């Protein structure tokens, strides 16, 4: 999952991963080397799936296990997707369901088992692969990935230049199974509270939305999906392109000239 997460920034810019370097700390004196081998093998599997090459790495003896990748990719300078650039009437698309931070918090608390949140793990293990080159790419005006700042935090980046606002159709937003139930039971990670405190000022209409569903929008995601602003007349083409490679892709909102810099929840 850490390896998958490391590739997301390259995909969110419309790029292609080229190389990856292992970054790992491991308590070699207290844990079996076989565990380290399994961690590195899992990362290598995802590097290969991304079509990149392992270019070495760095390791240190530490009290805690830490693992990640430093990824290098390429993209033509004229084709870079940035997190701002959405146009009025663009549709907002999301490629993975939300809620994995809440499920992970419940797992750490021992309230659910790993088997019970298997669907969430499967989504986190999915690379944010992009469809093959085609006309669909020209329809993308902005893109970012959903990670630690949650859906609202990263969507806030897309409207932070105050040129457009965005309306989110809550009934269209996909959530992981059990996310709503576990959120209602209080399994909210600390990052979710911090995200709400920091980004709540951008919301409009929040009083009309179920508080639990609103809370889910602030949930910090590990290896979350992409948020894309796409031209409305090409949205179906973009959705089909992602679906054709086995990726989810849901239309969850629309950008407009109204209330620039704001996120309206409906």
C-alpha positions as CSV (number, residue, x, y, z in Angstrom):
1,X,0.0,0.0,0.0
2,X,2.9,2.4,0.8
3,X,4.4,1.6,-2.6
4,X,1.1,2.3,-4.4
5,X,0.6,5.5,-2.5
6,X,4.1,6.7,-3.6
7,X,3.2,6.5,-7.3
8,X,0.0,8.6,-7.0
9,X,1.7,12.0,-7.4
10,X,3.1,11.0,-10.7
11,X,-0.2,9.8,-12.0
12,X,-2.0,12.9,-10.6
13,X,0.2,15.0,-12.9
14,X,-0.6,12.9,-15.9
15,X,2.8,11.3,-15.9
16,X,4.4,7.9,-16.4
17,X,6.6,6.4,-13.6
18,X,10.1,5.6,-14.6
19,X,12.2,4.6,-11.5
20,X,11.7,4.0,-7.8
21,X,14.1,3.8,-4.9
22,X,13.3,1.9,-1.7
23,X,13.4,4.0,1.6
24,X,13.2,1.6,4.6
25,X,14.0,1.5,8.3
26,X,13.8,-1.8,10.1
27,X,14.7,-3.2,13.6
28,X,17.1,-5.8,12.3
29,X,18.1,-7.0,15.8
30,X,14.5,-7.7,17.0
31,X,12.6,-8.8,13.8
32,X,13.4,-11.6,11.4
33,X,15.1,-10.6,8.1
34,X,12.4,-12.6,6.3
35,X,9.9,-9.9,7.3
36,X,12.0,-7.2,5.6
37,X,12.3,-9.4,2.5
38,X,8.5,-9.7,2.3
39,X,8.1,-5.9,2.6
40,X,10.6,-5.3,-0.2
41,X,9.1,-8.0,-2.3
42,X,5.6,-6.4,-2.0
43,X,7.1,-3.0,-3.1
44,X,8.9,-4.6,-6.0
45,X,5.6,-6.2,-7.1
46,X,3.9,-2.8,-7.4
47,X,6.9,-1.2,-9.0
48,X,6.8,-3.8,-11.7
49,X,3.0,-3.3,-12.1
50,X,3.6,0.4,-12.6
51,X,6.0,-0.3,-15.3
52,X,8.9,1.3,-13.4
53,X,12.3,0.1,-12.5
54,X,13.8,-0.3,-9.0
55,X,16.9,1.9,-9.0
56,X,18.3,0.9,-5.5
57,X,17.5,2.4,-2.2
58,X,18.5,3.3,1.3
59,X,18.0,1.4,4.6
60,X,18.7,2.1,8.2
61,X,18.4,0.1,11.5
62,X,15.6,1.7,13.5
63,X,13.2,0.8,16.3
64,X,10.1,1.1,14.0
65,X,9.4,-0.3,10.6
66,X,9.1,2.5,8.0
67,X,8.8,1.9,4.2
68,X,8.2,4.1,1.2
69,X,9.4,4.8,-2.3
70,X,11.0,7.8,-3.9
71,X,9.5,7.8,-7.4
72,X,10.6,9.6,-10.6
73,X,8.3,10.0,-13.6
74,X,8.1,11.9,-16.8
75,X,5.5,14.1,-18.5
76,X,5.8,16.6,-21.4
77,X,5.9,20.1,-19.8
78,X,2.9,21.2,-22.0
79,X,0.8,18.2,-20.8
80,X,1.2,18.5,-17.0
81,X,-2.0,18.2,-15.0
82,X,-2.1,20.7,-12.1
83,X,-4.5,20.8,-9.2
84,X,-5.9,24.1,-10.4
85,X,-7.3,24.8,-13.8
86,X,-10.9,23.6,-13.6
87,X,-13.3,25.5,-15.8
88,X,-16.9,26.4,-15.2
89,X,-19.3,23.5,-16.0
90,X,-16.4,20.9,-15.7
91,X,-17.5,17.7,-14.1
92,X,-15.7,16.4,-11.0
93,X,-14.7,12.8,-11.2
94,X,-13.5,10.5,-8.4
95,X,-11.7,7.2,-9.0
96,X,-11.8,5.4,-5.6
97,X,-14.4,5.3,-2.8
98,X,-13.8,7.2,0.5
99,X,-13.5,6.0,4.1
100,X,-10.3,3.9,4.4
101,X,-8.9,6.1,7.2
102,X,-12.0,5.4,9.3
103,X,-11.8,1.7,8.6
104,X,-8.1,1.6,9.4
105,X,-8.8,3.4,12.7
106,X,-11.4,0.7,13.6
107,X,-8.9,-2.0,12.7
108,X,-6.2,-0.5,15.0
109,X,-8.7,-0.4,17.8
110,X,-9.5,-4.1,17.3
111,X,-13.2,-3.4,16.5
112,X,-12.9,-5.0,13.1
113,X,-10.7,-7.6,11.6
114,X,-8.5,-7.4,8.5
115,X,-10.8,-9.8,6.8
116,X,-13.8,-7.5,7.4
117,X,-12.1,-4.5,5.7
118,X,-10.7,-6.6,2.8
119,X,-12.6,-4.5,0.2
120,X,-10.9,-1.3,1.5
121,X,-7.5,-3.0,1.4
122,X,-8.1,-4.1,-2.2
123,X,-8.8,-0.5,-3.2
124,X,-5.7,0.8,-1.4
125,X,-3.6,-1.8,-3.3
126,X,-4.8,-0.5,-6.7
127,X,-2.4,1.8,-8.5
128,X,-3.9,5.0,-9.9
129,X,-3.1,3.8,-13.4
130,X,-4.0,6.0,-16.2
131,X,-5.7,4.8,-19.4
132,X,-3.7,4.5,-22.6
133,X,-3.0,7.8,-24.5
134,X,-6.1,9.0,-26.3
135,X,-8.4,11.9,-26.8
136,X,-9.7,11.6,-23.3
137,X,-6.5,13.2,-21.9
138,X,-7.4,16.5,-23.6
139,X,-10.6,16.7,-21.6
140,X,-8.8,16.8,-18.2
141,X,-8.3,20.4,-17.0
142,X,-7.1,19.7,-13.5
143,X,-6.2,16.7,-11.3
144,X,-5.0,15.8,-7.8
145,X,-5.0,12.7,-5.7
146,X,-6.9,12.2,-2.4
147,X,-4.6,11.4,0.5
148,X,-4.0,12.8,3.9
149,X,-6.1,16.0,3.6
150,X,-9.2,14.0,2.7
151,X,-11.7,14.6,-0.1
152,X,-12.5,18.2,1.1
153,X,-8.9,19.1,1.7
154,X,-7.7,18.1,-1.8
155,X,-10.8,19.5,-3.5
156,X,-10.1,22.8,-1.6
157,X,-6.8,22.9,-3.5
158,X,-8.7,22.7,-6.8
159,X,-10.7,25.9,-6.0
160,X,-8.1,27.7,-3.9
161,X,-7.3,30.2,-6.7
162,X,-10.9,31.5,-6.3
163,X,-11.7,31.3,-10.0
164,X,-14.3,28.6,-9.7
165,X,-16.5,27.0,-7.0
166,X,-17.7,23.4,-7.0
167,X,-21.0,21.6,-6.0
168,X,-20.7,18.1,-4.6
169,X,-23.6,15.8,-5.1
170,X,-23.5,13.8,-1.9
171,X,-25.8,11.0,-3.2
172,X,-23.2,10.3,-6.0
173,X,-20.1,10.1,-3.7
174,X,-18.9,6.5,-3.3
175,X,-18.0,5.3,0.2
176,X,-16.5,2.1,1.4
177,X,-18.8,-0.5,3.0
178,X,-19.1,0.0,6.8
179,X,-17.4,3.5,6.6
180,X,-20.6,5.3,7.6
181,X,-21.4,2.8,10.4
182,X,-17.9,3.0,11.9
183,X,-17.8,6.8,11.6
184,X,-21.1,7.0,13.5
185,X,-19.4,4.8,16.2
186,X,-16.6,7.4,16.6
187,X,-13.8,5.7,14.8
188,X,-12.5,9.0,13.4
189,X,-8.7,9.4,13.0
190,X,-7.1,12.5,14.5
191,X,-6.2,13.7,11.0
192,X,-10.0,13.8,10.2
193,X,-10.6,16.3,13.0
194,X,-7.6,18.4,11.9
195,X,-8.8,18.4,8.3
196,X,-12.3,19.6,9.4
197,X,-10.8,22.3,11.5
198,X,-8.6,23.5,8.7
199,X,-10.9,23.2,5.6
200,X,-14.4,23.6,7.0
201,X,-14.4,27.3,6.1
202,X,-14.7,26.5,2.4
203,X,-17.9,24.6,2.8
204,X,-21.4,25.8,2.1
205,X,-24.6,23.8,2.7
206,X,-23.0,21.6,5.3
207,X,-25.9,22.1,7.7
208,X,-28.2,20.4,5.1
209,X,-26.0,17.3,5.0
210,X,-26.0,14.4,7.4
211,X,-23.2,15.1,9.9
212,X,-21.8,11.6,9.6
213,X,-21.6,11.8,5.8
214,X,-20.0,15.2,6.1
215,X,-17.4,13.8,8.4
216,X,-16.5,11.1,5.9
217,X,-15.5,13.8,3.4
218,X,-12.7,14.9,5.8
219,X,-11.4,11.4,6.4
220,X,-7.7,11.2,5.6
221,X,-7.1,8.6,2.9
222,X,-4.1,6.3,2.4
223,X,-3.6,5.5,-1.3
224,X,-6.8,7.3,-2.2
225,X,-8.1,7.9,-5.8
226,X,-7.8,10.7,-8.2
227,X,-10.0,13.8,-8.4
228,X,-10.3,15.1,-12.0
229,X,-11.9,18.2,-13.5
230,X,-13.1,17.2,-17.0
231,X,-14.9,18.9,-19.8
232,X,-18.6,18.1,-19.6
233,X,-19.0,17.0,-23.2
234,X,-16.1,14.5,-22.8
235,X,-16.9,13.2,-19.3
236,X,-18.5,10.0,-20.6
237,X,-15.4,9.3,-22.7
238,X,-13.1,9.8,-19.7
239,X,-15.2,7.6,-17.4
240,X,-15.3,4.8,-20.1
241,X,-11.5,5.1,-20.5
242,X,-10.9,4.5,-16.7
243,X,-13.5,1.8,-16.6
244,X,-11.8,0.0,-19.5
245,X,-8.7,-0.5,-17.4
246,X,-10.6,-1.7,-14.4
247,X,-10.7,1.6,-12.5
248,X,-13.6,3.1,-10.7
249,X,-14.7,6.5,-12.0
250,X,-17.7,8.3,-10.5
251,X,-19.1,11.8,-11.4
252,X,-19.6,13.5,-8.0
253,X,-19.9,17.2,-8.7
254,X,-19.7,20.1,-11.0
255,X,-17.6,23.3,-11.1
256,X,-19.2,26.7,-11.7
257,X,-18.6,30.4,-11.6
258,X,-20.8,30.7,-8.6
259,X,-19.2,31.1,-5.1
260,X,-15.6,30.9,-6.3
261,X,-13.3,29.2,-3.8
262,X,-16.3,27.5,-2.1
263,X,-17.5,23.9,-1.9
264,X,-21.3,23.5,-1.9
265,X,-22.6,20.2,-0.5
266,X,-26.0,19.1,-1.8
